[in-house]
């Protein structure tokens, strides 16, 4: 289990990351692009992965990490149940999401 506070600390540990509101969620951005969001009430996170990364992470257990339903999921938006995920896997998913943003900037 990962708490909302731990998720926030992990997301903000990446260089130049800022935390901003995003509708009913909290977003984590680098270069003005969202790489993750947090919905504290549901202890649910979203990370923006490449489709390949999404397929790899979702193969682990679709009750823990799964595509966002609808169109957003088809573009790599991936939900993470913070009550079920291990901290090490969350760190890997956040790193992938952050790196995707940083790579696109170059």
C-alpha positions as CSV (number, residue, x, y, z in Angstrom):
1,X,0.0,0.0,0.0
2,X,1.2,3.5,-0.9
3,X,-0.4,6.5,0.8
4,X,-1.3,9.7,-1.0
5,X,1.5,11.5,0.9
6,X,4.1,8.9,-0.2
7,X,2.8,9.2,-3.8
8,X,3.1,13.0,-3.7
9,X,6.7,12.7,-2.3
10,X,7.7,10.2,-5.0
11,X,6.2,12.3,-7.8
12,X,7.8,15.5,-6.6
13,X,11.2,13.9,-6.3
14,X,11.7,14.2,-10.0
15,X,13.7,17.2,-11.2
16,X,11.6,20.3,-12.1
17,X,8.3,18.7,-11.1
18,X,5.5,21.0,-10.0
19,X,2.2,20.1,-8.3
20,X,-0.9,21.9,-9.5
21,X,-4.7,21.3,-9.3
22,X,-6.3,19.6,-12.2
23,X,-10.1,19.5,-11.8
24,X,-10.8,17.3,-8.8
25,X,-7.3,15.8,-8.9
26,X,-3.8,16.9,-8.2
27,X,-1.5,16.9,-11.1
28,X,2.3,16.5,-11.3
29,X,3.9,18.2,-14.2
30,X,7.3,18.8,-15.8
31,X,7.7,21.2,-18.7
32,X,4.1,22.1,-18.3
33,X,3.0,18.6,-19.2
34,X,1.2,16.2,-16.8
35,X,2.9,12.9,-16.2
36,X,0.8,11.8,-13.2
37,X,-2.3,12.7,-11.2
38,X,-3.6,11.8,-7.8
39,X,-7.2,11.4,-6.6
40,X,-6.8,11.3,-2.8
41,X,-10.4,10.4,-2.0
42,X,-10.0,7.1,-3.9
43,X,-6.3,6.7,-3.3
44,X,-6.0,6.4,-7.1
45,X,-3.2,7.6,-9.3
46,X,-2.9,8.0,-13.0
47,X,0.4,7.9,-14.9
48,X,0.8,8.7,-18.6
49,X,2.8,5.8,-20.1
50,X,3.8,4.9,-23.6
51,X,1.5,2.2,-25.0
52,X,4.4,-0.3,-24.7
53,X,5.1,0.6,-21.1
54,X,1.3,0.4,-20.4
55,X,1.1,-3.1,-21.8
56,X,4.0,-4.3,-19.7
57,X,2.8,-2.8,-16.4
58,X,-0.8,-3.9,-17.0
59,X,0.3,-7.5,-17.6
60,X,1.3,-7.6,-13.9
61,X,-2.2,-7.5,-12.5
62,X,-5.1,-5.6,-14.0
63,X,-6.7,-5.1,-10.5
64,X,-3.6,-3.1,-9.5
65,X,-2.7,-1.2,-12.7
66,X,-4.9,-0.8,-15.7
67,X,-5.7,1.5,-18.6
68,X,-8.1,4.4,-17.9
69,X,-11.4,3.4,-19.5
70,X,-12.3,5.0,-22.8
71,X,-10.1,7.1,-25.1
72,X,-7.6,8.3,-22.6
73,X,-6.5,4.7,-21.8
74,X,-5.8,4.1,-25.5
75,X,-3.3,6.9,-25.4
76,X,-1.4,5.5,-22.4
77,X,-3.3,7.0,-19.4
78,X,-3.0,4.3,-16.8
79,X,-4.7,4.0,-13.4
80,X,-2.8,2.7,-10.4
81,X,-4.6,1.5,-7.2
82,X,-2.4,2.9,-4.5
83,X,-4.0,0.5,-2.0
84,X,-2.6,-2.5,-3.9
85,X,0.6,-1.5,-5.6
86,X,4.1,-2.0,-4.2
87,X,6.2,1.0,-3.8
88,X,9.0,-0.3,-6.1
89,X,6.5,-0.9,-9.0
90,X,5.0,2.5,-8.5
91,X,8.5,4.1,-8.6
92,X,9.1,2.3,-11.9
93,X,5.8,3.5,-13.4
94,X,6.4,7.1,-12.3
95,X,9.9,7.0,-13.7
96,X,8.6,5.8,-17.1
97,X,5.9,8.5,-17.2
98,X,8.4,11.2,-16.2
99,X,11.0,10.1,-18.8
100,X,8.4,10.1,-21.5
101,X,7.7,13.8,-20.9
102,X,11.4,14.6,-20.7
103,X,12.2,12.7,-23.8
104,X,9.5,14.4,-25.8
105,X,10.9,17.9,-24.8
106,X,14.3,17.2,-26.4
